[in-house]
Amino acid sequence: MNIKTILVEKANAAMLAAGIPEGSNPAVTQSTRPQFGDYQINGAMGAAKALKTNPRELAQKIIDNLDVSDIAAKTEIAGPGFINIHLKPEFLSASIEVANQDNKLGVAEHVAPQKVVVDYSSPNLAKEMHVGHLRSTIIGDSVVRALEFRGDSVVRQNHMGDWGTQFGMLIAHLEDLLNQGVDLESVALADLESFYRDAKKRFDDEEGFADKARNYVVKLQSGDAHCEKLWHLFIDTSVKHSEEVYKRLNVTLTRDDIMAESAYNSELNNILTLLKDKNIAVEDQGAQVVFLDELANKDGEPSVFIVQKSGGGFLYATTDLAACDYRSNKLGADRVLIFVDARQSLHFNQVELTARKAGLLRDETSYEFCPFGTMMGNDGKPFKTRTGGTVKLADLLEEAISRASDKLAKRDSGICDEEREEIARKVGIGAVKYADLSKHRTSDYIFNWDSMLSFEGATAPYLQYAYTRVRSIFRKSGVDSNAFSASVSILEPQEKALAIKLLQMEEVLDLMINEATPHVLCGYLYELASLYMTFYEACPILKEDVTSDVRDSRLVLCNLVANTLRTGLDLLGIEVMEQM
């Protein structure tokens, strides 16, 4: 059920019948206040301006041709030409009944499902995941879940960084340790951070070590068996760590979704040959370079995109071009979504322009760079430890659970310690995820434990608690919600407001999927929970003076609220509980 889509179709037909050119925007929106109806068709103003006519007169012509008698009780013109739509209670009642019986809440699958490749998380396998990987991982995963919920075919791709100079550096350091007589099995690779730090210090300070590391990169890219053996040690250790973090985060990525940089190694020479044959890449100071006039600076100098270094090594640029070819031409993707830090914007602009020129991206494939902002500390700087170091993601999640446990222990809920531990896990992880996902993807945000773990306001604990409150009504009533259905009557304004919000789930998911912005779903769930609280206060459910018909009607609304909260939070990767 998508009320907005229905109104857009009807408004388009009415505008054509009113003599307005095809393709004019009907500008259908949700009303912001009940007195303005439930939806508005605002396209008359824009069309009137283009046609140089009176907008109110044009709005009347639209209404005269608008066939909404099946869903609307009243239409009216307001202001300079707004058309207010007041929905029929009977239409809302019937739609709620259908949604209540549907395990997908009345949300339809896409008529023409797409194949969507989603590139997200992408940690560097040379070291442990840190807080900088949180946003890509959870934003990408929530969009993936929503796409699949709407029926699209999703290919998850974890483009892990397992290539490049850093691995040459690590292999060179490991090789030296082995030459000193250190047994391979005793090398403490489990502590990747320390090993990486020691190798990096040598790379920065020790004469000749950086050249040695770069030479190992070329050997690794050339298929040297010894280098590959050492390289696999780092990869396996890092992947196991990432899997543990994904499980703790309730993220759907698995080992099978890894499509790391090295997966494209066999194609890099072919990519380079193609670019050279098409005169897209040219030699410059020994390197192979693509000069992009489309991204020229203010002085007219083209943007420089290096695809092979003078020493023969390939770069992220070459690998990303190979990924474009694989995703567009081999997988046949309709969309490619890439969730990466906003600071990578120039790089991905260069990738797309080069890939389009070379035919590595088909015209039919939408290539969508989805940048995100930075998690900031209270000092307004990127989130760090108190000593200024990088915060490990695993440590952050453990602290979230610990803080949630302490907060729950102060509540008189009668829950045993074992149950509290499980609830603390769901509350702590959910709090971190919702605090991030509820901010616009491109925005920086301040990380604050107190606000994200609060049981008031737009937080995961508030929504999880709202879910438990709804579920408690069914425990008190003795009604089995899993098998419950009844006729719905929309009698009170609070019931109408709640019903309309419930029926807007599909609209919200469409916006979230199209724009790759989970914050719209976060906002919707908070608005739904708030409207439910208003409904609960104004519309008694289990009181003795409430008739059975009214009680059952309101229980249907309660049931759909609970199912919508649970489903919506699940799409965000946040778990609920029956009690807390």
N, C-alpha and C positions, 0 to 999 in steps of 0.2 A: 504494500500500500504506500503510494507516494502522492499525497494530496497536491503538492506543488506541481508535480509532473502532469497530473490530471488537469489542473487549472491552466498550466502553460499551453497544453494542447487545445483546450477549449478557448482560451484567449487568442491564440494564433488564428483559429478558425473564425472567431468573431471579428478580429481585426481585418482579415482578408475580406470578409463579407461587408465590412464597413468601408471598403475602398482603400485601405491602408496597404502599401506595398509589401509584398512577401519579404520575410527576413527582418521585419521590424521587431524590436525587442519588446515583449509584453511586460517585462519588468515585474514579474510576480514575486511577492515577498510575504513573509509572515508579518502580521500586524504586531506592532509593539504595545498597543493598548486595546483592551476589549471593546471600548467605544468605537474603535476604528474597524471593527469586524475581526475576523480570525485570519484572513489573508487579504492582500491588496493586489490589484492589477494597476500598475502605475505607468504603463506604456503610452497612455494617451498624450502625456505632456511632450515626450520626445517625438512622437509621430506628428503631433500638431505643429511643433516647431519646424519639422522638415517639410510639412505640407502647407505651412503658413496659414493655419486655420485656428479656430477657437478650441482650446483643449477640452473645456467642459462639453461643448457640443459634440466633439469627437468621442468623448467618453460615453455620452448618451447613445451614440450610434453603436459603439462597442457593446453596451449593455443590451441594446435592442436585438443584437445578433448573438448574444451570449447564452448558450444552452447549458445552464448549471442547475436546472430544476431538480435533478436527481441528488445533488449534494448540498445545495445552498437554500437556506430559508429566505434570505433577503440579499439583494444587491443594492448599493446606493453610491451616489457620487458625492465626494467630499472635496473641499478646497478647490484648487485650480483644475482638478481632473482626476483625482484619485478614485478608484473604484473599490469600495469596501465589500468584501464577501463574508457573509455570516453563514456558517455551516449549519446544516440541519442536525438537530439532536438525534433524529432517527438514523441518519447516515453514520454519525459517530458511533452510535450504539451497535449497529450492525458490523461496522468495521472492527470495533473492539472485540466483539464476539468471535469474529474470524481470527483475529490476531491471537486471541487467548487459546485457540485450539491448534495453532500452528507452532511447531517447534522452532521456527525461525521468526516468530513474532509478526508474521505478515509481511516480512521483508522479502521481496521477490529476487530471484537470481537474474543476472544480466541477460537480456534477450540475445545479445551477441557477445558471449564471453570472449575475453582476450587472453593471450598468453603474455604474462608479465614477468620479466626478469627483475628481481630485486637484489641489489648489491648492498649489503649492510654488515655492520659490525667491523669486519676487516682489521683485526688486531695484528700487530707486528709480532711474528712468532720468534723474534729474538729475545723477547722479554715478556714479563707478566702483563696481563690486562690492567689498565689503570682507569681512573674516573673519566679520562678523556674518551674512552670507548663506550661509556654508558649510553650517550645520546644516540649514536648511530645504531647501537644494538637494539634498544627498546623502541625507538621511533620506527625503525625499519620493521621490527617484528610486529608491531601493532598494525601497521599498514598492510603487511602480508596477511595477517589474520582477517582483516576487513575485506581485502580483495577475495580471499577464498570464501568468506561468508557470503559474498555477493555472486559467487560462482565462477570467478576468473581462474584460469590455470596459472599457478605461480611457480616459478623456478627460483628458489632461494640460492643465492651465490655469496658465499663468504670469501671475499677476495683477500685472503690472508697474505700479509707481507712476509714471504719466505725466501726472498731473493735480494740481491743488491749488495752494496759495499758492506753493510753491517754483518752479513753472513761470512763474507771473506775475512772480516776482522775477527769474528768468533772462531772460525776454523783455524786461522793462523795462530790465535792464542792457544787453542786446544792442541794444535800440532806441536807447539813449542813445549807445552806441558808434557806431552807424550815423549818428546825427544829428551826431556830431562829425566825420564824414567818413571813418570807418574803412570800408574795403571789406568787404562781406559775406564774400567768399571768403577774406579774410586773417585773419578772426577765428579765434583758436586754440581751436576747440571740442574738438579732439582731447584737450587737457588739461582735462578736465571738472572735475577737482578744483580747479585754480587759478581757473577761471572761476566755479565755484560759490562758492568762498571769497570772491572779490572781490564777487560779488553779495550774499552773505550779510552781509558787513561793511557794505555800503551799506544793506541792509534794517534792520540793527540800529542803525546810527549816524546815517544821513543823514535829515534832516528831510524828510518828504513822500514819501520813496521807498517806504516800506512801503504807504502808501495807494495809490500809483501801481501797485505790484505787485498789490495785491488787486483793483484795478480791471481790470487785465489778465486776471486769473483769470476774472472775470465775463464779459469780452469773449470770452475763449477758449471758455468754456462756452456762450456764445451763438452761436458759429460765426463769429466775425470772421475773415475770410480772411487778413488780414495777420498776425494773431497765430498763426493755424494754420501759416502758412509758416515763421515763425521757430521755432515749437514743433517742427515736423517735423525741423528741423536737429538739435535736441538728441536727439530720439527715435532717429533713424537712427544717430547717433554712438554712443549708449549701447547700442543693440541689437547693433551690430557688436562692441563690446567684450564684451558678455555672451556672445555666441556663441563667441568665442575662449576665454573661461573655461570654458564648458560642454564644449567639445571637449577642452581640457586635462584637465578633471576626469573625463572619460569619463562624462558625464551625457547622458541621452537627450532632453533638451529641445531643441526647434528653434524657429525663427522662427514656424513654423505653430502652435505651442502658445501663442503670446502671446495672452492675452485680457486686455488691460490695462484700467485703470480707465476710460479714455476710451471703450472699446467699449460702455459702458453709458450714455453721456451722453444719447442720444436717449430713454432710458426714465426718466430721473430725474424729470421733471415728472409722468409717469404714476404713478410710485411715490408721489410726494408727494400727488397727488390722491386716490389710493386710501386712503392713511393718513388723510387729512383726512375723506374721505367716511365712513370707518368710525369716525370719532372716536377713532382711535388716536393721531394727531398733533394737537396743539392749539397755538395761538399763545401765545407767552410772551415778553414784551419784544421783540416784532418777529420772533422766530425761531419756527420750527416744531419742536415738541419732543414726544417720547414720554416719558411718565412711567411707570416700571415699578415697580409696588408689589412685584412678586415679588423684586426686588433691593434692597428698601429697606434703609437703614442701621439701626444699633441704635436710633436715635431715631425710627424709623418713617418717615423721609423717603424718598420714592421715588427710584429711580435716574433720572438725567436723561440722555436720549438725544436729541441734537440732530440733526435730519435736514435742516434748511435754516437757514443763518445769517440774521441780520437784514438783511444786505445783499443777500440773494438767492442767495448762493453755496451750492452743495451740498458735502457732506463725504464722508469715507470711509464713514460710516454709510449714506448714501443709495446709494452705489455698491455696497456690500456687500449691501444689501437687493435691489438690482437683480440682482446676481449670484446670490442665492438663487433668485429667480424664474426666471432663465435656466436654471440648473442643474437645478432640481427640476421646473418645469413645462414648459419647452421641451425640454431634453435628456432628461427623464424619469429622472434619476439615482436609483438605489437608495441609494447612499451618496455623501456629499460629505465628503472629508477635507481639512482645512486645516492646513498645517504652518507655524506662526507662533510667534514668541517668546512665552514664557509670560506676559510682561507685558501681552499683548493679551487676556488671559482675560476681563476684564470686558466689553470691547468685543464679543467674539464671543458672550458670553452675551446681551448686549443685542440683538445682531443676530438671534440665533435666536428669542428670545422675541417680538420685534416681527414677524419674518417669519412665525412660526407664527400669530400673531393675525390677520395680514393675508392669510393664504392664499398667501403667497409661497413657503412651504415646504409641500409635501404631507406628510400624516401618514406616507406610505409612504417618504419620504426620510429617511434617517439623516444628521443633520448633526453631524459629528464634528470638534471643535476639537482638534488634536493639538499641544499646546505642547511646546517644548523649552527646555532650560536654556542656560547661557552658557558659552562657551569662556573659561577663565581663564588668566592668566599665573601664573608661579611665586609672585608676590606675593599671589595669591588674589583679584586684581581682574580685571575684564574685560580680555582680551588686547589690548595696545597695543604700539606701537613704543617704542624706548628713550626717545624724546623725548616720549612720551605721545600721539602721534597714532594715527589709525586705520590698521590694517594692510590694505593692498590685497590682495585675494584672489589676484590674478595674481602679486604679489611673493612671497606665502607659498608658492605652488606652485612657483615658480622656485627658491626656497631649498630646498624639500624635495627637488627633483631634484638640486640641487647637492650637498646633504649626502649623499644616497644614493650619488651618483657617487664622492664621496670615500671613503665607507665601502666600496664595492665595490672600489675601487682597491687597498685594503689586503688584499683576499682573493686568494689564489693560485688563481685559477680557470681560467687559460689562455684567457680570453675576450678577443677583440680589442676595440680602443677603440670601434669602431662598434657592436658588439653591447652593450658595457657601457653606452653612452649610452642605448640603447633599454631595457635592463634597469633602469637608474637611473631612467628616467622612470616605469616601471611600479612600481618599488619605492617611489620617493619619493611619488608620488600615492597609491598604495595605502596607504602608512603613515599619511598624513594622514587618509584616509577611514576606515580601520579603527579608528584611535585614537578617532575621533569616534563612529562607528557602534557600537562595542563598549560604549559607556557607555549606560546607560538614557536614553531620550530626554528625560526630564524632569529629569535630573541636570545640575548644573554639573560641569565637569571641568577639570583642570589640563593645559594644553598643554605637552608636554615632548618636545623633539627626540630626546634620547637613548633614552627608553623606547619611543617609537613606531617608531624605526628599528632597534631591537634585533632580532637573529636568534634571540632566546630569549624564551619567554613568549608571551602572547596578543597577537601583533602580525601585521601583514600580511606582513612579511618572513619570519617563521617559517612562516606558512602557504604562502607562495609557494615557500619552500625545501622544505617538506614535499612539495609537489606535484612539484617537480623530482626529489626523491629517489625517489618512486614511479615516475615516468616513466623514471628511469635503469635500473630493474630490467628494463623491457622492452627497452631498448637492449642491456643485457648478455645477456639471454636470447635475443635475436633473434626474439622473438615480436611479431607485428603486433597491437597492442592493439585496433586499430579493427575487426579481424575475428576477435577471440578469444572463444571460449566453451568451457565445459567443465562437467562435473558438479561440484557443490560438496559437500564433506563437512565438517561442523563437528565437529572432533575434540577440539580443545583449548579451555580456558576463554577464552584470549585471542582465539581465532577467534570464539567465541560472542559475546563482548562487542563485538567489532568489527562482527559481522554485525547485531546488534541496533541498534547506533548507526547503521549505514548505513540501516536500514529505518525510522528515525525522522525522516527528512527531511521527509516530508509533515506530520507532527505539528508540527514546528518552523515550517514555512511557514504552517500554519494559525494558530498563535499569533502569529506575526509580522504576518500580514495582519489578524487580528481586533483586535489591540491597537496596530498601527502601531509596532512596536518591533523594529527591525533588530538590536538587541543580542542577541536570542535566537538569531538565525542566526549571528552572530559567535561566540557562546559554543559553539554546536553544532559549528562547523567546527574550533574549537580543541580541543574534546574529541575529535572524530574524529581529528584529526592526532595527538593525544597517544596515543590508543588504538592507532593504526596503529604508532607507534614501539614501543609495548609488544609488539604482535603481531610486528613485524619482529624484535625481539630474541629472542622466545621460540619463534618458528615459522620455521625455516629454509625458504628457498624454492628457491634455486639450488644448494645444496650437493649434492655427488655422491651422498650416501647418502639423499637424498630421492627417493621413488618418483615416477614421472611423474604418476600420478593425484593425489598430494598436492601436487606442484608446481603442476599446472594448476588445482587447486581454490584454492590460495592466490593464484595469479595472477589468478583471477577476483575475489577479494577486493581485491587490489591495484588492479585496473583500475577497480572500482567506487569505491574510495577516491579515485583520481585524478579520475574523472569527477565525483564528488560535490564534491570540493574546488574543481575548476574551475567547476562550475555554481554552487555556493554563493557563491564569490567574485565570479563574474559578476553574480549577483543583487545583490551589494553594490556593483557597478560597479568591481570591482578585477580587473586583468588578471593572468594568469599567464604564465610563460615555461618553455620546455623545459629550459633550463640557467641557472644563475646562480652 
